[in-house]
Amino acid sequence: MQDRITKCIITASYDDDGDVESKAIKQYEREVKAGYYLPTHLFLRNTVEHRDTKFNFLIPVNRYGNSRAPMIAFSMLNTSRTALEKIGVVGDNLTRANVGYFKDYFQDKKVVFGPEGDDWRFSKTIENGRRIIDPEESELVLILMGDTPLKYDFDRVLRDPDIGKFDLIADVNTRRKVGRYWPRKHHVKLFYRGRYLPFKEPQLLLANVQKINEVSENLGLEESVWDMVYESRKAHGSKGRSRKEKFFEVFFPDPITGASTLKNSGFFYDLQILLHIFRKKGKPIPVNPEAVYGAVKGRTGIRFLLKADNDDPATIEDIDGLADWANLSEMLSIGGDSIYPHYSEIRKFGEGIMPELRRKFDFYYGFEDYMNSLFRGYGLPEPFVAGGEFVNPFTSDKIDQITKRKAERIIRGSIRLHKRYLRKAKSED
């Protein structure tokens, strides 16, 4: 029986979002209306103006000059420093180049590249990753979203005690354990170890890719379960809402009367669901891991573990949009090695490869102008000023005082959490 994870897929690709500006503005307005602490304009892509994925965006690890590194380089470095034996990165042609520079610079043979192709879907990303890491039929692999640059600690993940007992393990991001500073709404609460914990979906999974791939065919579904699950996570776009409805139709066909969903979950949980449906619209949905396990197992045969042991603040800090990118960049500039142990390495790597990246790729040659145009397009101050210096627009004197105070609180609080986590990790070594 498998007792540790040895292979990993890093996803550096996502869907065609169509009208990027319109979707980003609508989502920003929805976040404002929903009371998000610091709403953000999403990074989206389409086949014309915005083909390059956010995973290739540069992260300013220092305010000046060539102290920048591609976002995807963080995930590659973080995973290559583990006991993983094979790491597959799936992305576009610019990602291919970044993988090549990383392999050459660090003399790393574990990292391999897989092209995303022309069919931009999460299921295709996973399938392309599966091909290049070639897992055994019964093997769980790590699936890591490539937009979580500060997730460096994988020791517990790769030796999770539940490996071998389940086909899919999701250790979620709870507000209580990973922190309330990063501006995320928690739409669901998990009943775990005697208490309800508001949570967001994880940015990494342990999954038996082969077995999950078979579910769609076995159930006669028109689209992959991976796409249904991935799109149902998204807050933006009608596509996300329609797939969320399909997801619940497939896995939870009878959510109230409970023959498949609430079976054996207990009277108290049944009552919680009914109260939520009839009286608590807009409040976090209560979720019982045992009920979810029973529903998914009965419907698909997949043994799905939903749990909340994760306490790493980096797992909630995915870079979805402008505010995330700017605030995380300032965190690195301020905190350096005290919050991210590979900081010095990633900074030297960036300084070493940036001159060549700028010579070879127009995207990197004009990256500062590109980012300035994104911020300017939404009426925000530009992040790169004279001489290419990075200045966080959300903490600058050019932004309103309320936004500035919120961004500063996010940065201070997140740095404090990272320092505490790093001290804890060192004391456990």
Secondary structure as UniProt FT lines:
FT   STRAND          7..11
FT   HELIX           20..34
FT   HELIX           54..56
FT   STRAND          58..60
FT   TURN            65..66
FT   STRAND          68..70
FT   HELIX           71..80
FT   STRAND          86..91
FT   HELIX           93..106
FT   STRAND          111..115
FT   HELIX           122..133
FT   TURN            137..138
FT   STRAND          141..145
FT   TURN            146..147
FT   TURN            149..150
FT   HELIX           155..158
FT   TURN            161..162
FT   TURN            164..165
FT   STRAND          168..171
FT   STRAND          173..174
FT   HELIX           175..178
FT   STRAND          188..192
FT   TURN            193..194
FT   STRAND          195..200
FT   STRAND          204..207
FT   HELIX           209..219
FT   HELIX           225..233
FT   HELIX           238..251
FT   TURN            255..257
FT   TURN            259..264
FT   HELIX           267..279
FT   TURN            281..282
FT   STRAND          285..287
FT   HELIX           289..300
FT   STRAND          304..307
FT   HELIX           313..316
FT   HELIX           322..335
FT   HELIX           336..338
FT   TURN            341..342
FT   HELIX           343..360
FT   HELIX           362..365
FT   HELIX           367..377
FT   TURN            378..379
FT   HELIX           386..388
FT   TURN            393..395
FT   TURN            397..398
FT   HELIX           401..428
//
